[in-house]
């Protein structure tokens, strides 16, 4: 008997959930990296930020319009993370 698997199913909700998770993780990673100023942690934070931006762009591309306020909040949060990270690198 063959089982149905939805591992490859993509929905707007999946994109929004993944975006939310990526933004929250990035906030935490950037916060930790800028507190201890370890070069390796700052590099990881930069990578997390880049990944979260890519996830946000993916969610934007499949957005329905109803999600715009959420996507705007995510964008603002990532901008703040980027500013914090850039300030730490100076």
SULBEL-V951572 format. One record per pair of residues at least 12 apart in sequence whose ideal C-beta (glycine too) atoms are under 7 Angstrom apart, sorted by sequence separation. I is the first residue (numbers start at 1). J is the second residue. D is the distance in whole Angstrom. If there is no record, write none. Layout:
I:J:D  I:J:D
//
This chain:
33:45:4  59:71:6  29:44:6  30:45:5  56:71:7  29:45:5  56:74:5  29:48:5  30:49:7  56:75:6  26:48:5  56:78:7  25:48:6  26:49:6  53:78:6  26:52:4  52:78:6  22:51:6  23:52:6  49:78:7  22:52:4  49:81:6  22:55:4  49:82:6  19:55:5  49:85:6  18:55:6  19:56:6  46:85:6  19:59:4  45:85:6  15:58:6  16:59:6  15:59:4  42:88:6  15:62:5  42:89:6  12:62:6  27:77:6  34:84:6  12:63:7  16:67:6  23:74:5  30:81:4  34:85:7  37:88:6  12:64:6  26:78:7  16:70:6  23:77:5  27:81:6  30:84:6  34:88:4  12:67:7  19:74:6  23:78:6  26:81:5  30:85:5
//
